[in-house]
Amino acid sequence: MGKYELPPLPYSYDALEPYIDEATMKIHHTKHHQAYTDGLNDALVKINALSHKNYIVGILSDMATVPENARDAINFYGGGYENHRTFWDSMKPNGGGKPGGRLADEIGVYFGSFDEFKKKFSEGTVSIQGSGWGWLVYNQTYAKVEFMTTQNQTSPWTQRRVPLLGLDVWEHAYYLKYQNKRASYVESWWNVVNWSEVEERFLRVSS
Ligand code: MN3
């Protein structure tokens, strides 16, 4: 595995306006995501990356194999690297609406309805103490979709869950436009969700 590089955004910095502003997107991508990417590369050097050739998702899925002195760093920077990659791909201009197909059925089965899912996701994510992420994940052991939150940059992969949709509620993700109003940010964010991408992810891991 070579060095990780900051993945390009699949749209322009102002593409998610007015829901997520250009300045926030630019800083979030070029400064914060870059810092996680750099931190991941540094952490991999420390553990001798040659012995950990898997893509970061494979490493996060099997943290017990990571030397203890680097586990926190891999969890944080590796999680941050991969979480943000998932996050950018989970959004698009003119997004929003609802999922269709088999994912819509699954959400109906496990959350009751799309509206109940949305309520659970929003409330659970808004109420994270401090920094973290809200997730729609796939639990491959029980073959079901679930909502979960993680603290800081911990990835669902470390808990044997496949991330399908993730929402970053670190203040750096919304403070410029929404200040302390995390709930307003979360409510706006639904307008940029890229459901077709989330559906594809679900189909890849659930069949
Ligand atoms: Mn972030």
Residues whose N, C-alpha, C, O or C-beta is under 5 A from the ligand:
A	BS01	MN3	H32 D168 W170
